[in-house]
Amino acid sequence: MTVEILQTGKLLASCEAALGTRYTVHKLHEQADPKARLAESSAYPRPCRLGRAGRSDGRAA
C-alpha cells in the first residue's frame, strides 16, 4: 500500500525530493484552487498534521 502525503506548502528542495522518493506526494499549494481540490477529492482519507521536526505532537525532537 502506497502512503500518500498532502503537502500544503513549499519545502526545501531536498526535503521535497526525499518525500517524493518514499511517498506519493499531493502538492496542494500548486493547485489552481486548493480549496476546491480538497472539496472534490477523497484522495486524503487520513489527515495528519506534522509539527516542528516532523513530530505529530508539535514538540521539537
DSSP file (Angstrom, degrees, kcal/mol; ACC not computed):
  #  RESIDUE AA STRUCTURE BP1 BP2  ACC     N-H-->O    O-->H-N    N-H-->O    O-->H-N    TCO  KAPPA ALPHA  PHI   PSI    X-CA   Y-CA   Z-CA
    1    1 A M              0   0    0      0, 0.0     2,-0.3     0, 0.0     0, 0.0   0.000 360.0 360.0 360.0 128.1    0.0    0.0    0.0
    2    2 A T        -     0   0    0     21,-0.0     2,-0.4     1,-0.0    21,-0.1  -0.625 360.0-131.6 -81.3 133.5    1.4    3.4   -1.0
    3    3 A V        -     0   0    0     -2,-0.3    21,-2.4    19,-0.3     2,-0.4  -0.722  21.4-153.1 -84.3 131.8    1.5    6.1    1.6
    4    4 A E  E     -a   24   0A   0     -2,-0.4     2,-0.4    19,-0.2    21,-0.2  -0.887   7.6-163.6-109.9 138.2    0.0    9.4    0.3
    5    5 A I  E     -a   25   0A   0     19,-2.9    21,-3.4    -2,-0.4     2,-0.7  -0.957  13.5-144.9-122.8 137.2    1.1   12.8    1.7
    6    6 A L  E     -a   26   0A   0     -2,-0.4     2,-0.7    19,-0.2    21,-0.2  -0.900  15.7-161.3-100.0 111.0   -0.7   16.1    1.4
    7    7 A Q  E     -a   27   0A   0     19,-2.8    21,-1.6    -2,-0.7    22,-1.0  -0.839   9.2-176.9 -94.4 117.4    1.9   18.8    1.1
    8    8 A T        +     0   0    0     -2,-0.7     2,-0.3    20,-0.2    -1,-0.1   0.591  62.3  19.0 -94.1 -11.1    0.3   22.1    1.9
    9    9 A G  S    S-     0   0    0     19,-0.0     2,-0.1    20,-0.0    19,-0.1  -0.955  90.8 -74.3-152.0 169.5    3.3   24.4    1.4
   10   10 A K        -     0   0    0     -2,-0.3     2,-0.2    19,-0.1    -2,-0.1  -0.399  45.9-171.9 -68.7 140.8    6.7   24.7   -0.3
   11   11 A L        -     0   0    0      1,-0.1    -1,-0.0    -2,-0.1    -4,-0.0  -0.745  39.6 -69.5-121.6 172.2    9.6   22.9    1.4
   12   12 A L     >  -     0   0    0     -2,-0.2     4,-2.4     1,-0.1     3,-0.5  -0.369  49.2-117.6 -57.5 143.7   13.3   22.8    0.8
   13   13 A A  H  > S+     0   0    0      1,-0.2     4,-2.4     2,-0.2     5,-0.2   0.867 115.3  53.7 -55.6 -39.1   14.1   21.1   -2.5
   14   14 A S  H  > S+     0   0    0      2,-0.2     4,-2.1     1,-0.2    -1,-0.2   0.871 109.3  48.5 -65.8 -36.0   16.0   18.4   -0.7
   15   15 A C  H  > S+     0   0    0     -3,-0.5     4,-2.5     2,-0.2    -2,-0.2   0.918 111.5  49.1 -68.3 -44.0   13.0   17.7    1.6
   16   16 A E  H  X S+     0   0    0     -4,-2.4     4,-2.3     1,-0.2    -2,-0.2   0.900 111.7  49.8 -62.1 -40.7   10.6   17.5   -1.4
   17   17 A A  H  X S+     0   0    0     -4,-2.4     4,-1.3    -5,-0.2    -1,-0.2   0.918 110.9  48.9 -64.1 -43.7   12.9   15.2   -3.2
   18   18 A A  H  X S+     0   0    0     -4,-2.1     4,-0.9     1,-0.2     3,-0.4   0.918 112.7  47.3 -63.5 -44.0   13.3   12.9   -0.2
   19   19 A L  H >X S+     0   0    0     -4,-2.5     4,-2.8     1,-0.2     3,-0.8   0.912 108.5  56.3 -62.0 -42.1    9.5   12.7    0.3
   20   20 A G  H 3< S+     0   0    0     -4,-2.3    -1,-0.2     1,-0.2    -2,-0.2   0.762 104.2  52.8 -64.4 -26.3    8.9   12.1   -3.4
   21   21 A T  H 3< S+     0   0    0     -4,-1.3    -1,-0.2    -3,-0.4    -2,-0.2   0.736 120.3  32.0 -79.4 -21.9   11.2    9.0   -3.4
   22   22 A R  H << S+     0   0    0     -4,-0.9   -19,-0.3    -3,-0.8     2,-0.3   0.725 122.1  25.3-105.7 -27.5    9.3    7.4   -0.5
   23   23 A Y  S  < S-     0   0    0     -4,-2.8     2,-0.7    -5,-0.2   -19,-0.2  -0.832  77.4-101.5-135.3 166.4    5.7    8.6   -0.8
   24   24 A T  E     -a    4   0A   0    -21,-2.4   -19,-2.9    -2,-0.3     2,-0.5  -0.870  46.3-156.9 -87.7 115.9    3.0    9.7   -3.3
   25   25 A V  E     -a    5   0A   0     -2,-0.7     2,-0.6   -21,-0.2   -19,-0.2  -0.859  12.9-161.3-105.6 124.6    3.0   13.5   -2.6
   26   26 A H  E     -a    6   0A   0    -21,-3.4   -19,-2.8    -2,-0.5     2,-1.3  -0.918  12.6-151.0-101.2 114.5    0.0   15.6   -3.4
   27   27 A K  E >   +a    7   0A   0     -2,-0.6     3,-1.5     1,-0.2     4,-0.3  -0.677  18.8 176.8 -93.1  89.2    1.1   19.3   -3.6
   28   28 A L  G >  S+     0   0    0    -21,-1.6     3,-1.6    -2,-1.3   -20,-0.2   0.848  75.9  62.9 -60.3 -36.7   -1.9   21.2   -2.6
   29   29 A H  G 3  S+     0   0    0    -22,-1.0    -1,-0.3     1,-0.3   -21,-0.1   0.643  99.2  56.1 -67.1 -14.2   -0.1   24.5   -2.8
   30   30 A E  G <  S+     0   0    0     -3,-1.5    -1,-0.3   -21,-0.1    -2,-0.2   0.486  84.2 106.1 -95.0  -4.1    0.5   24.0   -6.5
   31   31 A Q  S <  S-     0   0    0     -3,-1.6     4,-0.1    -4,-0.3    -3,-0.0  -0.478  75.2-129.4 -76.0 146.2   -3.2   23.6   -7.3
   32   32 A A  S    S+     0   0    0      1,-0.3    -1,-0.1    -2,-0.1    -4,-0.0   0.889 105.2  17.0 -60.8 -40.1   -5.0   26.4   -9.1
   33   33 A D  S  > S-     0   0    0      1,-0.1     4,-2.2     2,-0.0    -1,-0.3  -0.761  71.1-178.1-135.4  87.1   -7.8   26.3   -6.5
   34   34 A P  H  > S+     0   0    0      0, 0.0     4,-2.2     0, 0.0     5,-0.2   0.863  82.7  52.8 -57.3 -40.3   -6.6   24.4   -3.4
   35   35 A K  H  > S+     0   0    0      1,-0.2     4,-2.1     2,-0.2     5,-0.1   0.918 110.8  47.0 -63.7 -42.0  -10.0   24.7   -1.5
   36   36 A A  H  > S+     0   0    0     -3,-0.2     4,-2.1     2,-0.2    -1,-0.2   0.886 109.5  54.7 -65.6 -38.2  -11.9   23.3   -4.5
   37   37 A R  H  X S+     0   0    0     -4,-2.2     4,-1.0     1,-0.2    -2,-0.2   0.905 109.7  46.6 -63.0 -41.7   -9.4   20.5   -4.8
   38   38 A L  H  < S+     0   0    0     -4,-2.2     3,-0.3     1,-0.2    -1,-0.2   0.905 112.0  51.2 -65.7 -40.5   -9.9   19.5   -1.2
   39   39 A A  H  < S+     0   0    0     -4,-2.1    -2,-0.2     1,-0.2    -1,-0.2   0.854 115.4  40.9 -66.1 -35.5  -13.7   19.6   -1.5
   40   40 A E  H  < S+     0   0    0     -4,-2.1     2,-0.3    -5,-0.1    -1,-0.2   0.601 104.6  79.7 -89.5 -11.4  -13.8   17.4   -4.6
   41   41 A S     <  -     0   0    0     -4,-1.0     3,-0.1    -3,-0.3    -4,-0.0  -0.758  42.0-178.6-109.0 143.4  -11.2   14.9   -3.6
   42   42 A S        +     0   0    0     -2,-0.3    -1,-0.1     1,-0.1    -4,-0.1   0.016  60.7 109.4-113.7  23.3  -11.2   11.9   -1.4
   43   43 A A  S    S+     0   0    0      1,-0.2    -1,-0.1     2,-0.1    -5,-0.0   0.562  71.8  58.9 -74.4  -7.8   -7.5   11.3   -2.0
   44   44 A Y        +     0   0    0      1,-0.1    -1,-0.2    -3,-0.1    -3,-0.0  -0.581  60.2 153.4-122.1  68.8   -6.7   12.3    1.5
   45   45 A P        +     0   0    0      0, 0.0    -1,-0.1     0, 0.0    -2,-0.1   0.736  67.1  45.5 -74.7 -22.6   -8.6    9.9    3.7
   46   46 A R  S    S-     0   0    0      2,-0.0     2,-0.0     0, 0.0     0, 0.0  -0.771  76.8-159.8-124.9  87.9   -6.4   10.0    6.8
   47   47 A P        +     0   0    0      0, 0.0     2,-0.3     0, 0.0   -42,-0.0  -0.346  14.7 172.6 -68.2 145.3   -5.4   13.5    7.8
   48   48 A C        -     0   0    0     -2,-0.0     2,-0.5     2,-0.0    -2,-0.0  -0.947  20.1-148.1-151.6 130.2   -2.3   14.0   10.0
   49   49 A R        -     0   0    0     -2,-0.3     2,-0.5     7,-0.2     9,-0.1  -0.881  10.7-154.4-103.8 128.1   -0.6   17.3   10.9
   50   50 A L        -     0   0    0     -2,-0.5     6,-0.2     7,-0.1     3,-0.1  -0.859  11.3-164.0-100.7 135.0    3.1   17.2   11.5
   51   51 A G    >   -     0   0    0      4,-3.3     3,-1.5    -2,-0.5     8,-0.1   0.009  47.6 -27.4 -94.7-155.6    4.6   19.9   13.7
   52   52 A R  G >  S+     0   0    0      6,-0.4     3,-1.8     1,-0.3    -1,-0.3  -0.242 130.4   9.6 -57.6 143.6    8.2   21.0   14.2
   53   53 A A  G 3  S-     0   0    0      1,-0.3    -1,-0.3    -3,-0.1     3,-0.1   0.699 127.7 -71.9  58.9  22.2   10.9   18.4   13.4
   54   54 A G  G <  S+     0   0    0     -3,-1.5     2,-0.3     1,-0.3    -1,-0.3   0.564  93.1 140.3  76.6   7.9    8.3   16.1   11.9
   55   55 A R    X   -     0   0    0     -3,-1.8    -4,-3.3     4,-0.3     3,-1.0  -0.664  51.8-141.7 -86.4 141.3    6.7   15.1   15.2
   56   56 A S  T 3  S+     0   0    0     -2,-0.3    -7,-0.2    -6,-0.2    -1,-0.1   0.648  99.8  58.1 -75.8 -13.2    2.9   14.8   15.2
   57   57 A D  T 3  S-     0   0    0      2,-0.2    -1,-0.2    -5,-0.1     3,-0.1   0.453 108.7-120.6 -95.8   0.4    2.7   16.4   18.7
   58   58 A G  S <  S+     0   0    0     -3,-1.0    -6,-0.4     1,-0.3     2,-0.2   0.410  70.1 127.8  81.0  -3.0    4.4   19.6   17.6
   59   59 A R        -     0   0    0      1,-0.1    -1,-0.3    -8,-0.1    -4,-0.3  -0.597  67.1-101.5 -86.7 150.0    7.3   19.3   20.1
   60   60 A A              0   0    0     -2,-0.2    -7,-0.1     1,-0.1    -1,-0.1  -0.358 360.0 360.0 -66.5 147.8   10.9   19.5   19.0
   61   61 A A              0   0    0     -2,-0.0    -1,-0.1    -6,-0.0    -8,-0.0   0.476 360.0 360.0 -74.7 360.0   12.7   16.2   18.6
